[in-house]
Amino acid sequence: MCGIVGYVGDRQAAEFLLEGLSKLEYRGYDSAGIAVYNGENIRVEKCVGRLAALREKIKDDVPQGTIGIGHTRWATHGRPSDVNAHPHTDCSGDFVVVHNGIIENYLALKEALIEKGHVFKSETDTEVVAHLLEEVYNGDFEESVREVLRRIEGSYSLVFMCRQHPDRLICTKQDNPLVIGLGDGENFIASDIPAIINRTRRTYILNDGEMAVVKKDAIEITNRKGELVTKKVFEVNWNAEAAEKGGFEHFMLKEIHEQPKAVRDTMSQRIAKDGKRIVMSELKWNADFLNNFNKVYIVACGTAYHAGLVGKFYIEKLARIPVEVDVASEFRYRDPIVDENTLLIVVSQSGETSDTLAALKESKRRGAQTLALTNVVGSSIAREADQVLYTWAGPEIAVASTKAYTTQLILFFMLALYMAEIKGTLPDDEIAHFVSMLQQVPAQISETLSDVEPIKTFAKQYGFNEDVFYIGRSLDYDVALEGALKLKEISYIHAEAYAAGELKHGTLALIVEGVPVIALATQKSVYEKTLSNIKEVKARDAVVIGIAAAGDEELEKYVDHVIHVPETDELLIPILTVVPLQLLAYYAAITRGCDVDKPRNLAKSVTVE
Ligand code: F6R
């Protein structure tokens, strides 16, 4: 995820900017840059690659000055490159900005600014903000930034510099973190606490919509209406390691909690202004393009494969196109029937998984059209595929994939709706209904995350069992597979996911007294059948934890405990039901003292066959 730093004081700004950015390196990035006011101009230095490359670039001529901003970029709009790196400037170079997040209406703003004569250098959404500030600037820096904020939509933390006001930085945030570090005759700004804790532990944490004017010896914070805000100083007492995890004990837990934002970001810019349709400006498909395909394959590994199973369900149900899903390591060696009438969709968080990449290359060689769903801009898979849709989950650091999975599900759902509209397989009002349900998902994930105590208790109760079974039907089965994988990989408990109807064809022999069974029962069309399967395991004295939608009062009659998730359309509920399963795996691993973020034998990115 992008990192932001800022400094104003009497010391050389570049020194802190580089140090602060180095403390954010753990979050992953692809380019870095700084901007420092040198008494005359704002000098910007930036380049693609690691911070070491930036240090090397400026080593004989470090920008001199006591006010500046810096950034490490994780590409979203535009590939990793020197020009796309932040900071970004307007035409004159007088206005400089760094940004985390996504400016959703940047294309419309960019077109309007180009008409007015602005010349853009990068492909980023961020550059629009610098030009917009130049456009509206009326001599009053604060008021002009406010005007910019009135015109931009999206999620952001932003820090602005202006050559005409070299004594101050202005920063603001919406749905992205930003913190101000309080020094003595100097002040700091950062997107995350690790960047500043070597310098100060006294901070102001900005809230959404607040704007701060930060000078070396004064900080003024106002709300959206321009009213002064009095803030309490927040003393950071975390150590550096805890600070990296945002106060969470592990990256995995942090990433589980980041899912509402990751899902919201992945939806942003893909929902039409009227909130009734899906827009995929990256694809520009039409009926001719889609009708050309007699087969869609989804190919991926591990958790991404599990997302693909749900993707198949969505595309078949909504767009009525038959889909086959395969694990990449099998697909590539079974002489698959792939030709120019095949659409191959590969799914990969890292964009570097060797088997998935090989399947993609092989399918291209055989003439298929290819689409990648990935989280990493400029990754090998993104570069190799004909077309790309990005999940905007931000970097995933924990080995066990969580927010990548939920964002992949959201992206598949949007893709299926987009295909359905093109194919005419769903009426407009049904598409609009689904889009409105979709928009509620981030808040529903937050609600699911708000009460983890029962899950902790179950994890303690059952964390030392040898075997755990996950059952479900239809989409519940797909989620069961992901739940079981999470438990296996981080807690080392043997876990099996079974299509509930398959139990009696063999696995039921393993169900004996006290064996925990996690039973998902959210799919209405198979609800009664799932209940029968639950009764089968209860009759063998299994301990059953049911996962149900809010309002379901039936399930609790047949199981030992129930975890409810908010009510939504049954197609979208996998994005919610997976959350308690992630948490269950997490707390079971904690109970067993496992190394949650780095489970044994596993790597985050599998670049070998
Ligand atoms: C499980 C997990 C793995 C990955 C798999 C594919 O939690 O993370 O199963 O999903 O290795 O990785 P990507 O998505 O990077 O291709």
Residues whose N, C-alpha, C, O or C-beta is under 5 A from the ligand:
A	BS01	F6R	C301 G302 T303 A304 V347 S348 Q349 S350 G351 T353 V399 A400 S401 K604 V606
